[in-house]
């Protein structure tokens, strides 16, 4: 997978997640990719950035 601006673990907690959780979410994304999931991640990116959830 090519890296992008956001991802499943970034919108699921960012820095508040453990390393194992980030890897688990990345693997889940690769194994279960869909266009609908990508749209969901893009929409969740806006709220994650605005709310600064999981950011230091």
PDB file of N, H, CA, C and O in Angstrom:
ATOM      1  N   UNK A   1       0.829  -1.174   0.000  1.00  0.00           N
ATOM      2  CA  UNK A   1       0.000   0.000   0.000  1.00  0.00           C
ATOM      3  C   UNK A   1       0.879   1.245   0.000  1.00  0.00           C
ATOM      4  O   UNK A   1       1.875   1.307   0.720  1.00  0.00           O
ATOM      5  N   UNK A   2       0.518   2.206  -0.785  1.00  0.00           N
ATOM      6  H   UNK A   2      -0.292   2.155  -1.370  1.00  0.00           H
ATOM      7  CA  UNK A   2       1.224   3.477  -0.778  1.00  0.00           C
ATOM      8  C   UNK A   2       0.761   4.289   0.420  1.00  0.00           C
ATOM      9  O   UNK A   2      -0.432   4.304   0.725  1.00  0.00           O
ATOM     10  N   UNK A   3       1.668   4.960   1.102  1.00  0.00           N
ATOM     11  H   UNK A   3       2.637   4.948   0.855  1.00  0.00           H
ATOM     12  CA  UNK A   3       1.264   5.779   2.241  1.00  0.00           C
ATOM     13  C   UNK A   3       0.446   6.975   1.785  1.00  0.00           C
ATOM     14  O   UNK A   3       0.614   7.481   0.675  1.00  0.00           O
ATOM     15  N   UNK A   4      -0.439   7.413   2.663  1.00  0.00           N
ATOM     16  H   UNK A   4      -0.576   7.002   3.564  1.00  0.00           H
ATOM     17  CA  UNK A   4      -1.291   8.550   2.352  1.00  0.00           C
ATOM     18  C   UNK A   4      -1.265   9.583   3.460  1.00  0.00           C
ATOM     19  O   UNK A   4      -0.390   9.566   4.327  1.00  0.00           O
ATOM     20  N   UNK A   5      -2.213  10.461   3.421  1.00  0.00           N
ATOM     21  H   UNK A   5      -2.924  10.474   2.717  1.00  0.00           H
ATOM     22  CA  UNK A   5      -2.302  11.528   4.415  1.00  0.00           C
ATOM     23  C   UNK A   5      -2.949  11.068   5.710  1.00  0.00           C
ATOM     24  O   UNK A   5      -2.729  11.672   6.760  1.00  0.00           O
ATOM     25  N   UNK A   6      -3.733  10.023   5.649  1.00  0.00           N
ATOM     26  H   UNK A   6      -3.911   9.533   4.796  1.00  0.00           H
ATOM     27  CA  UNK A   6      -4.444   9.543   6.817  1.00  0.00           C
ATOM     28  C   UNK A   6      -4.578   8.028   6.733  1.00  0.00           C
ATOM     29  O   UNK A   6      -4.215   7.414   5.730  1.00  0.00           O
ATOM     30  N   UNK A   7      -5.089   7.451   7.775  1.00  0.00           N
ATOM     31  H   UNK A   7      -5.384   7.950   8.590  1.00  0.00           H
ATOM     32  CA  UNK A   7      -5.280   6.005   7.797  1.00  0.00           C
ATOM     33  C   UNK A   7      -6.227   5.623   8.912  1.00  0.00           C
ATOM     34  O   UNK A   7      -6.672   6.470   9.686  1.00  0.00           O
ATOM     35  N   UNK A   8      -6.528   4.351   8.986  1.00  0.00           N
ATOM     36  H   UNK A   8      -6.167   3.663   8.357  1.00  0.00           H
ATOM     37  CA  UNK A   8      -7.483   3.874   9.971  1.00  0.00           C
ATOM     38  C   UNK A   8      -7.012   4.136  11.393  1.00  0.00           C
ATOM     39  O   UNK A   8      -7.797   4.577  12.232  1.00  0.00           O
ATOM     40  N   UNK A   9      -5.734   3.869  11.676  1.00  0.00           N
ATOM     41  H   UNK A   9      -5.096   3.511  10.995  1.00  0.00           H
ATOM     42  CA  UNK A   9      -5.284   4.087  13.063  1.00  0.00           C
ATOM     43  C   UNK A   9      -5.175   5.567  13.384  1.00  0.00           C
ATOM     44  O   UNK A   9      -5.328   5.952  14.543  1.00  0.00           O
ATOM     45  N   UNK A  10      -4.918   6.401  12.397  1.00  0.00           N
ATOM     46  H   UNK A  10      -4.794   6.089  11.455  1.00  0.00           H
ATOM     47  CA  UNK A  10      -4.826   7.834  12.656  1.00  0.00           C
ATOM     48  C   UNK A  10      -6.180   8.404  13.076  1.00  0.00           C
ATOM     49  O   UNK A  10      -6.237   9.307  13.911  1.00  0.00           O
ATOM     50  N   UNK A  11      -7.256   7.894  12.513  1.00  0.00           N
ATOM     51  H   UNK A  11      -7.210   7.160  11.835  1.00  0.00           H
ATOM     52  CA  UNK A  11      -8.581   8.398  12.886  1.00  0.00           C
ATOM     53  C   UNK A  11      -9.188   7.602  14.037  1.00  0.00           C
ATOM     54  O   UNK A  11     -10.290   7.909  14.492  1.00  0.00           O
ATOM     55  N   UNK A  12      -8.477   6.589  14.506  1.00  0.00           N
ATOM     56  H   UNK A  12      -7.582   6.340  14.137  1.00  0.00           H
ATOM     57  CA  UNK A  12      -8.988   5.751  15.595  1.00  0.00           C
ATOM     58  C   UNK A  12      -8.313   6.027  16.926  1.00  0.00           C
ATOM     59  O   UNK A  12      -8.529   5.291  17.889  1.00  0.00           O
ATOM     60  N   UNK A  13      -7.506   7.063  17.000  1.00  0.00           N
ATOM     61  H   UNK A  13      -7.330   7.661  16.218  1.00  0.00           H
ATOM     62  CA  UNK A  13      -6.899   7.381  18.277  1.00  0.00           C
ATOM     63  C   UNK A  13      -5.510   7.960  18.215  1.00  0.00           C
ATOM     64  O   UNK A  13      -5.021   8.489  19.213  1.00  0.00           O
ATOM     65  N   UNK A  14      -4.861   7.876  17.078  1.00  0.00           N
ATOM     66  H   UNK A  14      -5.259   7.447  16.268  1.00  0.00           H
ATOM     67  CA  UNK A  14      -3.511   8.400  16.879  1.00  0.00           C
ATOM     68  C   UNK A  14      -2.584   8.038  18.024  1.00  0.00           C
ATOM     69  O   UNK A  14      -2.358   6.855  18.280  1.00  0.00           O
ATOM     70  N   UNK A  15      -2.045   9.028  18.716  1.00  0.00           N
ATOM     71  H   UNK A  15      -2.229   9.988  18.508  1.00  0.00           H
ATOM     72  CA  UNK A  15      -1.010   8.799  19.733  1.00  0.00           C
ATOM     73  C   UNK A  15      -1.513   8.088  20.981  1.00  0.00           C
ATOM     74  O   UNK A  15      -0.710   7.601  21.778  1.00  0.00           O
ATOM     75  N   UNK A  16      -2.831   8.020  21.163  1.00  0.00           N
ATOM     76  H   UNK A  16      -3.483   8.415  20.515  1.00  0.00           H
ATOM     77  CA  UNK A  16      -3.355   7.354  22.355  1.00  0.00           C
ATOM     78  C   UNK A  16      -3.419   5.836  22.186  1.00  0.00           C
ATOM     79  O   UNK A  16      -3.758   5.124  23.131  1.00  0.00           O
ATOM     80  N   UNK A  17      -3.097   5.333  20.990  1.00  0.00           N
ATOM     81  H   UNK A  17      -2.821   5.911  20.222  1.00  0.00           H
ATOM     82  CA  UNK A  17      -3.095   3.890  20.749  1.00  0.00           C
ATOM     83  C   UNK A  17      -1.716   3.300  21.008  1.00  0.00           C
ATOM     84  O   UNK A  17      -0.696   3.973  20.864  1.00  0.00           O
ATOM     85  N   UNK A  18      -1.708   2.049  21.384  1.00  0.00           N
ATOM     86  H   UNK A  18      -2.537   1.501  21.501  1.00  0.00           H
ATOM     87  CA  UNK A  18      -0.432   1.348  21.542  1.00  0.00           C
ATOM     88  C   UNK A  18       0.120   0.982  20.170  1.00  0.00           C
ATOM     89  O   UNK A  18      -0.597   1.014  19.170  1.00  0.00           O
ATOM     90  N   UNK A  19       1.392   0.638  20.136  1.00  0.00           N
ATOM     91  H   UNK A  19       1.974   0.613  20.949  1.00  0.00           H
ATOM     92  CA  UNK A  19       2.017   0.222  18.876  1.00  0.00           C
ATOM     93  C   UNK A  19       1.300  -0.993  18.302  1.00  0.00           C
ATOM     94  O   UNK A  19       1.053  -1.057  17.097  1.00  0.00           O
ATOM     95  N   UNK A  20       0.964  -1.956  19.154  1.00  0.00           N
ATOM     96  H   UNK A  20       1.164  -1.904  20.132  1.00  0.00           H
ATOM     97  CA  UNK A  20       0.260  -3.157  18.693  1.00  0.00           C
ATOM     98  C   UNK A  20      -1.082  -2.813  18.064  1.00  0.00           C
ATOM     99  O   UNK A  20      -1.465  -3.405  17.055  1.00  0.00           O
ATOM    100  N   UNK A  21      -1.802  -1.855  18.657  1.00  0.00           N
ATOM    101  H   UNK A  21      -1.491  -1.374  19.476  1.00  0.00           H
ATOM    102  CA  UNK A  21      -3.089  -1.449  18.098  1.00  0.00           C
ATOM    103  C   UNK A  21      -2.934  -0.791  16.740  1.00  0.00           C
ATOM    104  O   UNK A  21      -3.745  -1.023  15.844  1.00  0.00           O
ATOM    105  N   UNK A  22      -1.896   0.034  16.572  1.00  0.00           N
ATOM    106  H   UNK A  22      -1.236   0.223  17.299  1.00  0.00           H
ATOM    107  CA  UNK A  22      -1.696   0.687  15.280  1.00  0.00           C
ATOM    108  C   UNK A  22      -1.378  -0.337  14.189  1.00  0.00           C
ATOM    109  O   UNK A  22      -1.881  -0.235  13.070  1.00  0.00           O
ATOM    110  N   UNK A  23      -0.554  -1.309  14.516  1.00  0.00           N
ATOM    111  H   UNK A  23      -0.146  -1.392  15.426  1.00  0.00           H
ATOM    112  CA  UNK A  23      -0.221  -2.357  13.547  1.00  0.00           C
ATOM    113  C   UNK A  23      -1.455  -3.194  13.234  1.00  0.00           C
ATOM    114  O   UNK A  23      -1.700  -3.526  12.074  1.00  0.00           O
ATOM    115  N   UNK A  24      -2.231  -3.536  14.253  1.00  0.00           N
ATOM    116  H   UNK A  24      -2.033  -3.266  15.195  1.00  0.00           H
ATOM    117  CA  UNK A  24      -3.459  -4.317  14.066  1.00  0.00           C
ATOM    118  C   UNK A  24      -4.427  -3.586  13.131  1.00  0.00           C
ATOM    119  O   UNK A  24      -5.005  -4.194  12.231  1.00  0.00           O
ATOM    120  N   UNK A  25      -4.598  -2.280  13.350  1.00  0.00           N
ATOM    121  H   UNK A  25      -4.128  -1.786  14.081  1.00  0.00           H
ATOM    122  CA  UNK A  25      -5.509  -1.510  12.505  1.00  0.00           C
ATOM    123  C   UNK A  25      -4.981  -1.384  11.076  1.00  0.00           C
ATOM    124  O   UNK A  25      -5.765  -1.444  10.128  1.00  0.00           O
ATOM    125  N   UNK A  26      -3.677  -1.213  10.902  1.00  0.00           N
ATOM    126  H   UNK A  26      -3.040  -1.165  11.672  1.00  0.00           H
ATOM    127  CA  UNK A  26      -3.103  -1.161   9.554  1.00  0.00           C
ATOM    128  C   UNK A  26      -3.310  -2.489   8.827  1.00  0.00           C
ATOM    129  O   UNK A  26      -3.678  -2.502   7.652  1.00  0.00           O
ATOM    130  N   UNK A  27      -3.079  -3.586   9.507  1.00  0.00           N
ATOM    131  H   UNK A  27      -2.779  -3.575  10.462  1.00  0.00           H
ATOM    132  CA  UNK A  27      -3.279  -4.897   8.887  1.00  0.00           C
ATOM    133  C   UNK A  27      -4.753  -5.141   8.565  1.00  0.00           C
ATOM    134  O   UNK A  27      -5.079  -5.714   7.525  1.00  0.00           O
ATOM    135  N   UNK A  28      -5.634  -4.707   9.452  1.00  0.00           N
ATOM    136  H   UNK A  28      -5.369  -4.242  10.297  1.00  0.00           H
ATOM    137  CA  UNK A  28      -7.073  -4.832   9.190  1.00  0.00           C
ATOM    138  C   UNK A  28      -7.445  -4.058   7.929  1.00  0.00           C
ATOM    139  O   UNK A  28      -8.197  -4.550   7.088  1.00  0.00           O
ATOM    140  N   UNK A  29      -6.909  -2.837   7.805  1.00  0.00           N
ATOM    141  H   UNK A  29      -6.298  -2.437   8.488  1.00  0.00           H
ATOM    142  CA  UNK A  29      -7.202  -2.022   6.633  1.00  0.00           C
ATOM    143  C   UNK A  29      -6.756  -2.712   5.345  1.00  0.00           C
ATOM    144  O   UNK A  29      -7.514  -2.761   4.376  1.00  0.00           O
ATOM    145  N   UNK A  30      -5.550  -3.236   5.326  1.00  0.00           N
ATOM    146  H   UNK A  30      -4.934  -3.196   6.113  1.00  0.00           H
ATOM    147  CA  UNK A  30      -5.026  -3.889   4.122  1.00  0.00           C
ATOM    148  C   UNK A  30      -5.850  -5.126   3.776  1.00  0.00           C
ATOM    149  O   UNK A  30      -6.137  -5.370   2.604  1.00  0.00           O
ATOM    150  N   UNK A  31      -6.230  -5.905   4.782  1.00  0.00           N
ATOM    151  H   UNK A  31      -5.996  -5.707   5.734  1.00  0.00           H
ATOM    152  CA  UNK A  31      -6.981  -7.137   4.540  1.00  0.00           C
ATOM    153  C   UNK A  31      -8.434  -6.891   4.171  1.00  0.00           C
ATOM    154  O   UNK A  31      -9.065  -7.746   3.549  1.00  0.00           O
ATOM    155  N   UNK A  32      -8.982  -5.723   4.548  1.00  0.00           N
ATOM    156  H   UNK A  32      -8.470  -5.028   5.054  1.00  0.00           H
ATOM    157  CA  UNK A  32     -10.409  -5.455   4.362  1.00  0.00           C
ATOM    158  C   UNK A  32     -10.668  -4.162   3.596  1.00  0.00           C
ATOM    159  O   UNK A  32     -11.666  -3.485   3.846  1.00  0.00           O
ATOM    160  N   UNK A  33      -9.782  -3.814   2.670  1.00  0.00           N
ATOM    161  H   UNK A  33      -8.972  -4.364   2.468  1.00  0.00           H
ATOM    162  CA  UNK A  33      -9.918  -2.573   1.942  1.00  0.00           C
ATOM    163  C   UNK A  33     -11.232  -2.503   1.183  1.00  0.00           C
ATOM    164  O   UNK A  33     -11.679  -3.485   0.590  1.00  0.00           O
ATOM    165  N   UNK A  34     -11.844  -1.322   1.211  1.00  0.00           N
ATOM    166  H   UNK A  34     -11.481  -0.524   1.693  1.00  0.00           H
ATOM    167  CA  UNK A  34     -13.012  -1.059   0.373  1.00  0.00           C
ATOM    168  C   UNK A  34     -13.103   0.446   0.145  1.00  0.00           C
ATOM    169  O   UNK A  34     -12.581   1.239   0.929  1.00  0.00           O
ATOM    170  N   UNK A  35     -13.763   0.818  -0.923  1.00  0.00           N
ATOM    171  H   UNK A  35     -14.186   0.174  -1.560  1.00  0.00           H
ATOM    172  CA  UNK A  35     -13.945   2.236  -1.230  1.00  0.00           C
ATOM    173  C   UNK A  35     -14.794   2.900  -0.142  1.00  0.00           C
ATOM    174  O   UNK A  35     -14.530   4.040   0.239  1.00  0.00           O
ATOM    175  N   UNK A  36     -15.799   2.201   0.354  1.00  0.00           N
ATOM    176  H   UNK A  36     -16.014   1.275   0.045  1.00  0.00           H
ATOM    177  CA  UNK A  36     -16.646   2.746   1.415  1.00  0.00           C
ATOM    178  C   UNK A  36     -15.836   3.017   2.680  1.00  0.00           C
ATOM    179  O   UNK A  36     -16.042   4.032   3.346  1.00  0.00           O
ATOM    180  N   UNK A  37     -14.919   2.115   3.012  1.00  0.00           N
ATOM    181  H   UNK A  37     -14.751   1.291   2.472  1.00  0.00           H
ATOM    182  CA  UNK A  37     -14.067   2.323   4.182  1.00  0.00           C
ATOM    183  C   UNK A  37     -13.152   3.529   3.965  1.00  0.00           C
ATOM    184  O   UNK A  37     -12.917   4.295   4.899  1.00  0.00           O
ATOM    185  N   UNK A  38     -12.641   3.707   2.764  1.00  0.00           N
ATOM    186  H   UNK A  38     -12.832   3.085   2.005  1.00  0.00           H
ATOM    187  CA  UNK A  38     -11.804   4.871   2.468  1.00  0.00           C
ATOM    188  C   UNK A  38     -12.592   6.174   2.631  1.00  0.00           C
ATOM    189  O   UNK A  38     -12.077   7.148   3.181  1.00  0.00           O
ATOM    190  N   UNK A  39     -13.818   6.189   2.162  1.00  0.00           N
ATOM    191  H   UNK A  39     -14.236   5.397   1.716  1.00  0.00           H
ATOM    192  CA  UNK A  39     -14.662   7.383   2.317  1.00  0.00           C
ATOM    193  C   UNK A  39     -14.907   7.647   3.795  1.00  0.00           C
ATOM    194  O   UNK A  39     -14.854   8.793   4.241  1.00  0.00           O
ATOM    195  N   UNK A  40     -15.174   6.599   4.549  1.00  0.00           N
ATOM    196  H   UNK A  40     -15.217   5.668   4.186  1.00  0.00           H
ATOM    197  CA  UNK A  40     -15.386   6.741   5.993  1.00  0.00           C
ATOM    198  C   UNK A  40     -14.148   7.315   6.685  1.00  0.00           C
ATOM    199  O   UNK A  40     -14.263   8.187   7.546  1.00  0.00           O
ATOM    200  N   UNK A  41     -12.982   6.832   6.312  1.00  0.00           N
ATOM    201  H   UNK A  41     -12.889   6.123   5.613  1.00  0.00           H
ATOM    202  CA  UNK A  41     -11.731   7.328   6.907  1.00  0.00           C
ATOM    203  C   UNK A  41     -11.530   8.800   6.562  1.00  0.00           C
ATOM    204  O   UNK A  41     -11.123   9.590   7.413  1.00  0.00           O
ATOM    205  N   UNK A  42     -11.815   9.168   5.312  1.00  0.00           N
ATOM    206  H   UNK A  42     -12.145   8.526   4.620  1.00  0.00           H
ATOM    207  CA  UNK A  42     -11.668  10.576   4.924  1.00  0.00           C
ATOM    208  C   UNK A  42     -12.596  11.475   5.743  1.00  0.00           C
ATOM    209  O   UNK A  42     -12.186  12.543   6.197  1.00  0.00           O
ATOM    210  N   UNK A  43     -13.836  11.047   5.928  1.00  0.00           N
ATOM    211  H   UNK A  43     -14.169  10.179   5.558  1.00  0.00           H
ATOM    212  CA  UNK A  43     -14.779  11.842   6.714  1.00  0.00           C
ATOM    213  C   UNK A  43     -14.359  11.917   8.180  1.00  0.00           C
ATOM    214  O   UNK A  43     -14.480  12.965   8.814  1.00  0.00           O
ATOM    215  N   UNK A  44     -13.867  10.803   8.711  1.00  0.00           N
ATOM    216  H   UNK A  44     -13.769   9.952   8.195  1.00  0.00           H
ATOM    217  CA  UNK A  44     -13.421  10.787  10.104  1.00  0.00           C
ATOM    218  C   UNK A  44     -12.157  11.601  10.310  1.00  0.00           C
ATOM    219  O   UNK A  44     -11.889  12.059  11.421  1.00  0.00           O
ATOM    220  N   UNK A  45     -11.367  11.788   9.239  1.00  0.00           N
ATOM    221  H   UNK A  45     -11.584  11.416   8.337  1.00  0.00           H
ATOM    222  CA  UNK A  45     -10.145  12.579   9.331  1.00  0.00           C
ATOM    223  C   UNK A  45     -10.460  14.016   9.719  1.00  0.00           C
ATOM    224  O   UNK A  45      -9.774  14.602  10.558  1.00  0.00           O
ATOM    225  N   UNK A  46     -11.484  14.577   9.117  1.00  0.00           N
ATOM    226  H   UNK A  46     -12.041  14.101   8.436  1.00  0.00           H
ATOM    227  CA  UNK A  46     -11.841  15.957   9.423  1.00  0.00           C
ATOM    228  C   UNK A  46     -12.174  16.140  10.897  1.00  0.00           C
ATOM    229  O   UNK A  46     -11.692  17.081  11.527  1.00  0.00           O
ATOM    230  N   UNK A  47     -12.989  15.256  11.450  1.00  0.00           N
ATOM    231  H   UNK A  47     -13.381  14.491  10.938  1.00  0.00           H
ATOM    232  CA  UNK A  47     -13.352  15.391  12.861  1.00  0.00           C
ATOM    233  C   UNK A  47     -12.166  15.099  13.778  1.00  0.00           C
ATOM    234  O   UNK A  47     -12.038  15.725  14.830  1.00  0.00           O
ATOM    235  N   UNK A  48     -11.299  14.161  13.397  1.00  0.00           N
ATOM    236  H   UNK A  48     -11.403  13.653  12.542  1.00  0.00           H
ATOM    237  CA  UNK A  48     -10.121  13.862  14.229  1.00  0.00           C
ATOM    238  C   UNK A  48      -9.164  15.043  14.282  1.00  0.00           C
ATOM    239  O   UNK A  48      -8.592  15.337  15.332  1.00  0.00           O
ATOM    240  N   UNK A  49      -8.989  15.718  13.158  1.00  0.00           N
ATOM    241  H   UNK A  49      -9.453  15.480  12.305  1.00  0.00           H
ATOM    242  CA  UNK A  49      -8.089  16.872  13.114  1.00  0.00           C
ATOM    243  C   UNK A  49      -8.688  18.043  13.887  1.00  0.00           C
ATOM    244  O   UNK A  49      -7.995  18.693  14.670  1.00  0.00           O
ATOM    245  N   UNK A  50      -9.956  18.308  13.668  1.00  0.00           N
ATOM    246  H   UNK A  50     -10.519  17.780  13.032  1.00  0.00           H
ATOM    247  CA  UNK A  50     -10.599  19.436  14.350  1.00  0.00           C
ATOM    248  C   UNK A  50     -10.687  19.239  15.853  1.00  0.00           C
ATOM    249  O   UNK A  50     -10.531  20.195  16.613  1.00  0.00           O
ATOM    250  N   UNK A  51     -10.934  18.012  16.292  1.00  0.00           N
ATOM    251  H   UNK A  51     -11.061  17.235  15.675  1.00  0.00           H
ATOM    252  CA  UNK A  51     -11.054  17.717  17.724  1.00  0.00           C
ATOM    253  C   UNK A  51      -9.688  17.496  18.369  1.00  0.00           C
ATOM    254  O   UNK A  51      -9.577  17.527  19.595  1.00  0.00           O
ATOM    255  N   UNK A  52      -8.656  17.277  17.575  1.00  0.00           N
ATOM    256  H   UNK A  52      -8.746  17.253  16.579  1.00  0.00           H
ATOM    257  CA  UNK A  52      -7.287  17.012  18.056  1.00  0.00           C
ATOM    258  C   UNK A  52      -7.251  15.816  19.000  1.00  0.00           C
ATOM    259  O   UNK A  52      -6.472  15.800  19.953  1.00  0.00           O
ATOM    260  N   UNK A  53      -8.084  14.822  18.742  1.00  0.00           N
ATOM    261  H   UNK A  53      -8.717  14.835  17.968  1.00  0.00           H
ATOM    262  CA  UNK A  53      -8.096  13.594  19.545  1.00  0.00           C
ATOM    263  C   UNK A  53      -6.809  12.826  19.361  1.00  0.00           C
ATOM    264  O   UNK A  53      -6.384  12.591  18.230  1.00  0.00           O
ATOM    265  N   UNK A  54      -6.188  12.434  20.439  1.00  0.00           N
ATOM    266  H   UNK A  54      -6.533  12.624  21.358  1.00  0.00           H
ATOM    267  CA  UNK A  54      -4.995  11.601  20.380  1.00  0.00           C
ATOM    268  C   UNK A  54      -3.734  12.335  19.976  1.00  0.00           C
ATOM    269  O   UNK A  54      -2.682  11.715  19.819  1.00  0.00           O
ATOM    270  N   UNK A  55      -3.818  13.636  19.806  1.00  0.00           N
ATOM    271  H   UNK A  55      -4.673  14.140  19.933  1.00  0.00           H
ATOM    272  CA  UNK A  55      -2.643  14.412  19.408  1.00  0.00           C
ATOM    273  C   UNK A  55      -1.936  14.954  20.649  1.00  0.00           C
ATOM    274  O   UNK A  55      -2.577  15.275  21.650  1.00  0.00           O
ATOM    275  N   UNK A  56      -0.629  15.051  20.571  1.00  0.00           N
ATOM    276  H   UNK A  56      -0.109  14.791  19.758  1.00  0.00           H
ATOM    277  CA  UNK A  56       0.138  15.607  21.683  1.00  0.00           C
ATOM    278  C   UNK A  56       0.252  17.085  21.529  1.00  0.00           C
ATOM    279  O   UNK A  56       0.864  17.747  22.366  1.00  0.00           O
TER     280      UNK A  56
END
